[in-house]
Amino acid sequence: MGLKSNLHNLKEKYKGTKMAPAFNAIHTFLYLPNETTHNGTHIKAADDLKRTMNIVIMALVPCLIFGMFNAGYQHYLASGEIEAANGFFSSSFWAWDNLVVGLWKVLPLVLVSYGVGLLIEFIFAVIKGHEVEEGYLVTGMLVPLIVPIDIPLWMLAVAVAFGVVIGKEVFGGTGMNILNPALTIRAFLFFAYPTWMSGDKVWVEGAKELAGTPDAISGETILGTLAQNHEVTHSVADMFLGFIPGSVGETSTLLIVLAALFLVFSKIGSWRIMLSSALGALAMGLIFNGLVNAEVIAGGSKFYGLMSTPFWQHLLIGGFAFGTVFMATDPVTASQTNKGKWIYGFLIGFLSILIRVFNPAYPEGVMLAILLMNVFAPTIDHYVVQGNVKRRMKRLKTKVA
């Protein structure tokens, strides 16, 4: 009661001042607001923005923890100090040493992402006099999971500042942005610092403190290997479970699928977008497989490796699954109508694989596909609504006649 009473006194002290939004953000993070509406029609509901953000973060945490272990696992595996993990519960993967390396590499990314992003959110709230919005709680967690693990922290800080200011605040803040903020941050890094975001290499080893030993080596991702028409040494089980190099959050398809089910059953994520994205990716993969089987594309082509990849494996490699579950379903930037969600998701999956195969400089496509469809989502919804209106008007005219 003492802490709550003191917080209430501070709230009264800051009430009406410029610092009120900043204090209220901290106060309501610990306690529910004690304010109720008095006028007009309003709806009571169990869900709110904070609940939505918290559920998404809960779905992301297993991917984050697994990614930390995997960073250390790839470190020791590449240096030859351990053997490949034998099963999901292998002691060589869930070793404490792996987590230590992962924390050393990943935790600074999380701290910079949240520190810079929330600082800007607080500054804008104070300047504009509105409450601090909870939207960045999820974005701050997504960013470390979708960037290269060895990206310089200053580079990440610049990208976060750009994504929050240009990608969200200039549009009016949470709920008003037309592009997914996390992908806006990644797109900024992709175009501003392309050598760090090529998509075919990933940090896999931090060397021991030995004279003449390099600080790190870069290993090929599976997409990079396939793009070079090289044979992939990882098994399908490794791809599904996540024992592969890659960005922190994208490696374990198993955990991403479990997160998808959690989001669907909690009514936070759209199953229509997830399913249609997978169908779109499978359709494009089947088309490429058909071209290869018909010998339209020669084996010597630099696109051959990704085109000849079994269509269903495209769902297991790269960032497709992670992007589909956590970013394509963003309720602010995705289509809102049910039919629109089917179209929106299918085109994301279709374009993701198309870009993945035919973009020689960047063997991945889900980021660009989602951002492109973010732009077209309002147009899709517009024509879906107009189609419904025309059908109803036609039925009305038939009945009148």
C-alpha positions in Angstrom: 0.0 0.0 0.0 2.9 2.4 0.8 4.4 2.1 -2.7 1.0 2.4 -4.4 0.2 5.4 -2.2 3.5 7.1 -3.1 3.0 6.4 -6.8 -0.5 7.9 -6.6 0.9 11.1 -4.9 3.6 11.4 -7.6 0.9 11.0 -10.3 -1.0 13.9 -8.8 2.2 15.9 -8.6 3.0 15.4 -12.3 -0.7 15.7 -13.4 -1.0 18.4 -16.1 2.8 18.8 -16.5 4.9 17.9 -19.6 6.4 14.9 -17.7 2.9 13.4 -17.0 3.0 11.1 -20.1 6.4 9.7 -19.1 5.4 9.1 -15.5 2.0 7.5 -16.5 3.8 5.1 -18.8 5.7 3.7 -15.8 2.7 3.9 -13.4 0.3 2.0 -15.7 3.0 -0.6 -16.5 2.8 -1.6 -12.8 -0.9 -0.8 -12.1 -4.1 -0.6 -14.1 -5.3 3.0 -14.7 -7.8 4.0 -12.0 -9.8 6.1 -14.5 -13.2 5.2 -16.0 -15.2 6.8 -18.8 -18.3 8.7 -17.8 -19.9 9.9 -21.0 -20.8 8.4 -24.4 -21.1 4.8 -25.5 -18.2 2.6 -24.7 -17.4 -1.1 -24.8 -15.9 -3.2 -22.0 -13.4 -5.9 -23.3 -10.9 -8.2 -21.7 -8.2 -7.3 -24.2 -6.4 -4.1 -24.7 -3.2 -2.9 -26.3 -1.0 -3.8 -23.4 -2.5 -7.4 -23.2 -1.9 -7.8 -26.9 1.7 -6.7 -26.7 2.4 -8.9 -23.7 1.0 -12.0 -25.4 3.2 -11.4 -28.5 6.2 -10.9 -26.2 5.4 -14.2 -24.4 5.4 -15.9 -27.8 8.7 -14.4 -28.7 10.6 -15.3 -25.5 11.1 -19.0 -26.4 12.6 -18.0 -29.8 14.9 -15.5 -28.0 16.1 -18.0 -25.5 16.6 -20.7 -28.2 18.5 -18.2 -30.3 20.9 -17.4 -27.5 21.7 -21.1 -27.0 22.0 -21.5 -30.8 24.5 -18.7 -31.0 26.7 -20.4 -28.5 26.1 -23.8 -30.1 27.2 -22.5 -33.6 30.2 -20.9 -31.9 31.5 -24.1 -30.4 30.4 -26.3 -33.3 32.3 -24.1 -35.8 35.5 -24.1 -33.6 35.3 -27.9 -33.4 35.0 -28.0 -29.6 31.7 -29.9 -29.6 29.9 -32.4 -31.9 26.6 -31.8 -33.6 23.6 -31.9 -31.4 21.8 -35.3 -31.4 18.2 -34.4 -30.8 16.3 -31.4 -29.5 17.2 -32.2 -25.9 20.9 -32.8 -26.6 23.2 -31.8 -23.8 25.6 -30.4 -26.4 23.0 -27.8 -27.4 21.5 -26.9 -24.0 24.8 -26.4 -22.4 25.4 -23.4 -20.0 28.5 -22.4 -22.1 26.3 -21.9 -25.1 23.9 -19.7 -23.2 26.8 -17.5 -21.9 28.1 -16.9 -25.5 24.5 -16.2 -26.6 23.9 -13.7 -23.8 27.2 -12.0 -24.6 26.2 -11.5 -28.3 22.4 -11.1 -28.1 21.7 -9.2 -24.8 23.4 -6.0 -26.0 21.2 -6.0 -29.1 18.1 -6.2 -26.8 19.3 -3.4 -24.5 20.1 -1.1 -27.4 16.9 -1.8 -29.2 14.7 -1.1 -26.1 16.9 1.7 -24.8 17.0 3.8 -28.0 13.4 3.0 -29.0 11.7 3.7 -25.7 13.8 6.9 -25.2 12.5 8.3 -28.4 8.9 7.2 -27.5 9.2 9.0 -24.2 10.6 12.2 -25.9 7.8 12.3 -28.4 5.2 11.7 -25.7 6.5 14.6 -23.7 6.8 16.9 -26.7 3.4 16.0 -28.1 1.6 15.7 -24.7 0.1 12.2 -25.3 0.5 9.0 -23.3 3.4 6.7 -24.1 2.2 4.0 -26.4 2.9 0.3 -25.8 3.5 -0.6 -29.4 7.3 -0.5 -29.1 7.2 -3.2 -26.5 6.9 -5.8 -29.3 9.0 -3.9 -31.9 11.9 -3.7 -29.3 11.8 -7.5 -29.0 11.5 -8.2 -32.7 14.4 -6.1 -33.8 17.2 -8.1 -32.1 15.7 -11.3 -33.5 15.8 -10.2 -37.1 19.1 -8.5 -37.4 22.6 -10.1 -37.9 23.9 -11.2 -34.5 27.2 -9.3 -35.1 25.8 -6.0 -36.2 27.6 -3.0 -34.6 25.6 -1.5 -31.8 25.9 2.0 -33.1 24.5 0.9 -36.4 21.5 -0.7 -34.7 20.9 2.4 -32.6 20.8 4.6 -35.7 18.4 2.2 -37.4 16.1 2.0 -34.4 16.0 5.8 -34.2 15.2 6.0 -37.9 12.5 3.3 -37.7 10.7 4.8 -34.7 10.8 8.4 -36.0 10.3 8.0 -39.7 8.5 4.6 -39.7 6.0 5.4 -36.9 6.0 8.8 -35.2 5.7 10.9 -38.3 2.5 9.0 -39.1 1.0 9.7 -35.7 2.4 6.9 -33.5 1.1 3.4 -32.8 -1.9 2.4 -34.8 -1.2 5.0 -37.5 1.9 3.7 -39.2 1.6 2.1 -42.7 4.8 0.0 -42.5 5.8 -2.6 -39.9 8.2 -0.7 -37.6 10.6 -3.7 -37.1 10.9 -4.3 -40.8 11.3 -0.6 -41.4 14.4 -0.8 -39.1 15.7 -3.8 -40.9 15.0 -2.2 -44.3 17.0 0.8 -43.3 20.0 -1.4 -42.4 19.6 -3.3 -45.6 19.8 -0.2 -47.8 22.2 1.9 -45.6 24.6 -0.9 -44.7 24.2 -3.6 -47.3 27.5 -5.4 -46.5 26.2 -6.2 -43.1 22.8 -7.4 -44.3 23.7 -9.5 -47.4 21.6 -12.4 -46.1 24.1 -15.1 -47.2 26.6 -14.9 -44.3 26.1 -15.0 -40.5 28.3 -14.7 -37.5 29.0 -18.2 -36.1 32.1 -18.1 -34.0 33.8 -15.8 -31.5 37.4 -16.9 -31.2 39.2 -17.6 -28.0 41.6 -15.1 -26.6 44.6 -16.4 -28.5 47.3 -14.5 -30.3 46.6 -14.3 -34.0 43.1 -15.7 -33.7 40.4 -13.8 -35.6 37.6 -12.2 -33.6 35.0 -14.1 -35.6 34.3 -16.0 -38.7 31.3 -15.8 -40.9 29.6 -18.9 -42.0 27.1 -19.4 -44.9 23.4 -19.6 -44.1 21.5 -22.3 -45.8 20.1 -19.7 -48.2 23.6 -18.5 -49.0 24.7 -22.1 -49.7 21.8 -22.8 -52.0 22.2 -19.5 -53.8 25.8 -20.6 -54.7 24.5 -24.0 -56.0 26.4 -25.7 -53.2 25.1 -28.8 -51.3 23.5 -28.2 -48.0 25.0 -30.4 -45.2 22.2 -29.7 -42.7 19.4 -32.3 -42.4 15.7 -31.4 -42.7 15.4 -32.1 -38.9 18.1 -29.5 -38.2 16.2 -27.0 -40.3 13.0 -27.7 -38.5 14.4 -27.8 -35.0 16.7 -24.8 -35.6 20.3 -26.2 -35.3 21.4 -24.0 -38.2 23.1 -20.6 -38.5 20.9 -17.6 -39.0 19.4 -14.5 -37.3 18.5 -15.1 -33.7 14.8 -15.6 -34.0 14.4 -17.3 -37.4 16.2 -20.6 -37.0 13.7 -22.8 -35.0 10.7 -23.4 -37.2 9.3 -25.7 -34.4 9.2 -22.9 -31.9 7.8 -20.5 -34.5 4.9 -22.9 -35.2 4.2 -23.3 -31.5 4.2 -19.5 -31.2 1.8 -19.3 -34.1 -0.6 -21.7 -32.5 -0.4 -19.7 -29.2 -1.2 -16.4 -31.1 -4.0 -17.9 -33.0 -5.7 -19.5 -30.0 -5.3 -16.3 -28.0 -7.0 -14.5 -30.9 -4.0 -12.1 -31.4 -2.6 -13.5 -34.7 -4.6 -14.1 -37.9 -4.6 -17.7 -39.0 -5.8 -16.6 -42.4 -2.7 -14.6 -43.0 -0.4 -17.3 -41.7 -2.1 -20.1 -43.7 -2.4 -18.1 -47.0 1.3 -17.0 -46.7 2.3 -20.6 -46.5 0.1 -21.5 -49.4 1.6 -18.6 -51.5 5.1 -19.8 -50.7 4.3 -23.4 -51.6 2.7 -22.3 -54.9 5.7 -20.3 -55.9 8.0 -23.1 -54.9 6.0 -25.6 -56.9 6.3 -23.4 -60.0 10.1 -23.2 -59.7 10.3 -27.0 -59.1 8.2 -27.5 -62.2 10.5 -25.3 -64.3 13.5 -27.2 -63.1 11.9 -30.6 -63.8 10.9 -29.4 -67.2 14.6 -28.5 -67.8 13.6 -24.9 -68.6 16.4 -23.8 -66.1 19.8 -25.2 -66.6 21.7 -26.7 -63.6 24.5 -24.2 -64.2 22.3 -21.2 -63.5 23.1 -19.2 -60.4 19.4 -19.4 -59.5 19.2 -23.1 -59.9 20.1 -24.1 -56.3 17.1 -22.2 -54.8 14.8 -23.1 -57.7 15.5 -26.8 -57.3 15.0 -26.7 -53.5 12.0 -28.9 -52.7 9.0 -26.4 -52.5 8.1 -27.3 -48.9 11.6 -26.7 -47.6 11.2 -23.0 -48.3 9.0 -22.9 -45.3 11.9 -24.2 -43.1 14.8 -22.0 -44.2 15.5 -18.3 -43.9 13.2 -15.9 -42.2 10.0 -16.9 -43.9 8.3 -18.6 -41.0 9.3 -15.9 -38.5 8.2 -13.0 -40.7 4.9 -14.7 -41.5 3.9 -15.3 -37.9 5.2 -12.2 -36.2 5.2 -9.4 -38.8 2.9 -10.2 -41.6 0.1 -10.6 -39.0 0.7 -7.1 -37.5 -2.9 -5.9 -37.0 -2.0 -2.3 -37.8 -0.2 -2.8 -41.2 -2.0 -5.9 -42.4 -5.3 -6.2 -44.3 -8.4 -5.9 -42.0 -11.1 -7.7 -44.0 -11.2 -11.5 -44.0 -11.0 -11.9 -47.8 -8.3 -9.2 -47.8 -6.3 -11.2 -45.4 -6.3 -14.3 -47.7 -5.2 -12.1 -50.6 -2.6 -10.2 -48.6 -1.1 -13.3 -47.1 -1.0 -15.3 -50.3 0.8 -12.5 -52.1 3.4 -12.2 -49.2 4.2 -15.9 -49.5 4.3 -15.9 -53.3 6.5 -12.8 -53.5 8.8 -13.9 -50.7 9.9 -17.0 -52.6 10.1 -15.1 -55.9 12.4 -12.4 -54.4 14.4 -15.1 -52.5 15.2 -16.9 -55.8 15.7 -14.0 -58.2 17.5 -11.4 -56.0 21.2 -12.3 -56.5 22.4 -9.8 -53.9 20.1 -10.9 -51.1 18.9 -14.5 -51.0 15.8 -13.7 -48.9 12.6 -12.0 -49.6 10.1 -12.0 -46.8 11.1 -8.5 -45.5 10.6 -6.9 -48.9 7.4 -8.8 -49.6 5.8 -7.8 -46.3 6.7 -4.2 -46.6 5.4 -4.1 -50.2 2.1 -5.7 -49.1 1.9 -3.3 -46.1 1.6 -0.5 -48.7 -1.0 -2.3 -50.7 -3.1 -3.6 -47.7 -5.4 -0.6 -47.7 -6.0 -1.0 -51.4 -6.8 -4.6 -51.0 -9.3 -3.9 -48.3 -10.8 -1.0 -50.3 -11.6 -3.3 -53.3 -12.9 -6.1 -51.0 -15.3 -3.6 -49.3 -16.4 -2.2 -52.7 -17.0 -5.7 -54.0 -19.2 -6.5 -51.0 -21.1 -3.2 -51.5 -21.7 -3.9 -55.1 -23.0 -7.5 -54.4 -25.4 -6.2 -51.7 -26.7 -3.4 -54.0 -27.2 -6.0 -56.7 -29.2 -8.2 -54.3 -31.2 -5.1 -53.2 -32.1 -4.2 -56.8 -33.1 -7.8 -57.5 -35.5 -7.9 -54.5 -37.0 -4.4 -55.4 -37.6 -5.5 -58.9 
